[in-house]
Amino acid sequence: MNIVAINGSPRKNANTATLLKKALEGARQNGAQTELIHLYDLTYQGCVSCFACKLPNGKSHGRCAHKDELKPLLEKLHHADAIVLGSPIYFGNLTGMMRSFIERLAFQYTVYDTHYSSLFPRKIPIGFIYTMNLDEKRMKEWGYVEALSGLQNRLGSIFGSSEGLYVTDTYQFKDYSKYDITAFSEPLKAKRRQEFFPLDCEKAYAMGARFAREGISNDFNAKIEPH
C-alpha cells in the first residue's frame, strides 16, 4: 500500500506541507508506505499538447511522452494506491505549479470517447487539501468551492474517487506588522491558528488513515476472491 502526497506550495514547512505530512502520518499509522513530493523542487512544463498519449498504437498511449523532471513522478503515481494533492489558493485557484502538474497527470489517462473514460488501470482515491487566508464565509461568497470542485470531481472520475479538505483563514506570517496586510488581524489569525488549525490537521490525518485502511481492505479482498 503506497500513498504519495504532492505539495503544490513553494513552502516546504508551512500550512499546506504540514497538512500533507499529517495525512501521510495517518496513512503510515495504518500500514501504508508514504512519500511527500515538493513540486517546486522540480523543473517541468504543463501539457505541451503533443497528443502522443492519444495514439492507440503509439508507444506512449495512455502515458505522458514529454520528458522532463516530472516524468519519473508520473511513473511513480501510475503505481500509487492513493494520491493526496495539497495547494494554497492563489487568486481563487491552485498554484500554477499544481495546475501544470495536474494537466500532465490527468490528460494522459483521458480518452476522447463519448464518456471521456479513463485509461488509469484501477480505481484509487484522490484527496485535495486546499489552504487559503480567506475565511469560510468569503470563500463561499467568492465562488471558490465551485471553482475548485469541478477539477476535483473530474480527477475523481479519472482515478476512482475524490474528496476535498478546505482549510480557511490560515496564519501566514510570524510578524504581521512587517507587511502591508491591514485586511487581516494578527491576533485573530493567531487565535484561529491555535484553535482551529489542529482540527484541520486531525481531518488531514483522518483522510490519510482512511485511504490506507480502504486500500489495505481492497487488497485483502482482491486476494481472497476466487479466480
C-alpha positions in Angstrom: 0.0 0.0 0.0 1.7 3.2 -1.2 0.4 6.7 -0.7 2.0 9.7 -2.3 1.4 13.3 -1.3 2.2 16.2 -3.7 2.9 19.7 -2.3 2.0 22.4 -4.7 3.2 25.2 -2.3 6.6 26.9 -2.7 6.9 26.5 1.1 8.1 23.1 2.5 7.1 23.6 6.1 4.1 25.9 6.1 0.4 25.2 6.2 0.0 23.1 3.1 3.0 20.9 3.8 2.1 20.5 7.4 -1.4 19.2 6.5 0.1 16.8 3.9 2.5 15.5 6.4 -0.4 14.9 8.8 -2.2 13.0 6.0 0.8 10.8 5.4 1.2 10.2 9.2 -2.3 8.9 9.3 -1.6 6.6 6.3 1.7 5.3 7.9 -0.1 4.6 11.2 -2.5 2.4 9.3 0.1 0.3 7.4 0.9 2.4 4.3 4.2 3.3 2.8 4.3 7.1 2.1 6.2 9.7 0.2 6.0 13.5 0.1 7.0 15.3 -3.2 7.6 19.1 -3.4 6.7 20.3 -6.9 8.8 23.4 -6.5 11.9 21.2 -6.4 11.2 20.0 -10.0 11.6 21.8 -13.3 8.8 20.9 -15.7 6.1 22.2 -18.0 2.4 21.7 -18.3 0.9 19.7 -21.1 2.6 20.6 -24.4 -0.4 19.2 -26.5 1.7 16.7 -28.4 -1.2 14.1 -28.2 1.2 11.2 -28.1 -0.8 9.8 -25.2 -3.8 9.6 -27.5 -2.3 7.4 -30.3 -3.9 3.9 -29.9 -0.9 2.1 -31.3 1.7 4.5 -30.1 4.4 3.6 -27.6 3.1 6.4 -25.3 -0.6 5.5 -25.4 -2.1 6.4 -22.0 1.2 7.8 -20.8 2.7 11.3 -21.0 5.5 11.3 -23.5 7.1 14.6 -22.6 10.5 14.1 -20.9 11.4 16.4 -18.1 11.8 16.2 -14.3 8.1 15.4 -13.9 8.3 12.2 -15.9 9.6 10.0 -13.1 6.9 11.3 -10.7 4.2 10.5 -13.2 5.6 7.0 -13.4 5.6 6.7 -9.7 2.0 7.8 -9.4 0.9 5.3 -12.0 1.6 2.6 -9.4 0.3 4.6 -6.3 -2.6 3.3 -4.3 -3.8 6.8 -3.3 -2.7 10.4 -4.0 -3.1 13.4 -1.8 -2.7 16.8 -3.5 -2.1 20.0 -1.5 -2.1 23.6 -2.7 -2.5 27.1 -1.4 -5.1 29.0 -3.3 -3.8 31.9 -5.4 -6.4 34.2 -6.9 -9.1 31.7 -6.5 -7.4 28.6 -7.8 -4.5 26.2 -7.4 -0.9 27.3 -7.8 0.5 27.4 -11.3 2.9 24.5 -10.5 0.0 22.4 -9.3 -2.2 23.2 -12.3 0.6 22.3 -14.7 1.3 19.1 -12.8 -2.4 18.1 -13.0 -2.5 18.7 -16.7 0.2 16.2 -17.2 -1.1 13.7 -14.6 -4.7 13.7 -15.8 -4.6 14.3 -19.5 -2.5 11.2 -20.3 -5.4 8.9 -19.0 -8.3 10.8 -20.5 -9.9 9.1 -23.5 -11.7 11.3 -26.1 -14.7 9.0 -26.3 -18.3 9.9 -25.7 -17.9 9.1 -21.9 -14.5 10.7 -21.5 -13.4 7.5 -19.9 -10.1 6.7 -18.2 -7.1 4.6 -19.1 -5.9 4.6 -15.5 -5.6 0.8 -14.7 -7.5 0.7 -11.4 -9.6 2.8 -9.0 -7.8 4.8 -6.3 -8.8 7.8 -4.1 -7.5 11.3 -4.8 -7.5 13.7 -1.8 -7.3 17.5 -2.2 -6.2 19.8 0.6 -6.8 23.5 -0.1 -5.3 26.2 2.1 -6.3 29.9 1.9 -6.2 33.1 4.0 -9.9 33.8 3.3 -12.4 32.9 5.9 -15.1 30.3 5.1 -17.8 32.8 4.5 -15.9 34.8 1.9 -14.6 31.6 0.3 -18.2 30.6 -0.4 -19.2 34.1 -1.5 -16.4 34.4 -3.9 -17.2 31.0 -5.5 -14.0 29.2 -4.6 -15.8 26.0 -3.8 -17.4 25.9 -7.3 -14.2 26.8 -9.0 -12.2 24.0 -7.2 -14.8 21.3 -7.0 -15.1 20.9 -10.8 -11.5 19.9 -11.3 -11.6 17.8 -8.1 -14.6 15.9 -9.4 -13.1 15.4 -12.8 -10.0 13.8 -11.3 -12.2 11.6 -9.2 -13.8 10.3 -12.4 -10.4 9.6 -13.9 -8.8 7.8 -10.9 -11.8 6.5 -9.0 -13.0 8.9 -6.3 -12.1 12.3 -4.8 -12.6 14.3 -1.7 -11.5 17.8 -0.5 -10.5 19.4 2.7 -10.9 23.2 2.8 -8.6 24.9 5.3 -9.6 28.6 5.6 -8.4 31.7 7.4 -4.8 30.5 7.7 -1.9 32.1 9.6 0.7 33.3 7.0 3.4 35.4 8.8 5.3 35.2 12.0 5.1 39.0 12.3 2.2 40.7 10.5 3.5 44.2 11.4 6.2 43.9 8.8 3.7 43.6 5.9 1.2 45.8 4.2 -1.7 43.5 5.1 -4.3 45.5 7.0 -7.2 43.3 5.8 -6.3 40.8 8.5 -6.0 41.0 12.2 -2.8 39.2 13.5 -4.3 38.5 17.0 -7.4 36.9 15.4 -5.3 35.0 12.9 -3.1 33.7 15.8 -6.2 32.7 17.8 -7.6 30.9 14.8 -4.3 29.1 14.3 -4.3 27.9 17.8 -7.9 26.8 18.0 -8.8 25.5 14.5 -5.6 24.5 12.7 -5.1 21.5 15.0 -8.6 20.4 14.0 -7.7 20.7 10.3 -4.6 18.6 11.0 -6.8 16.0 12.5 -9.0 16.0 9.4 -5.9 15.6 7.2 -4.7 12.7 9.4 -8.1 11.1 9.1 -8.0 11.3 5.3 -4.7 9.6 5.1 -5.7 6.9 7.6 -8.9 6.2 5.7 -7.2 6.0 2.4 -4.7 3.5 3.9 -7.4 1.3 5.6 -9.6 1.2 2.5 -6.6 0.4 0.3 -5.4 -2.4 2.5 -9.0 -3.8 2.8 -9.4 -3.7 -1.0 -6.0 -5.6 -1.4 -7.1 -8.2 1.1 -10.5 -8.7 -0.6 -8.8 -9.0 -4.0 -6.5 -11.7 -2.7 -9.3 -13.9 -1.3 -11.7 -13.6 -4.2 -11.8 -16.8 -6.3 -10.1 -16.6 -9.8 
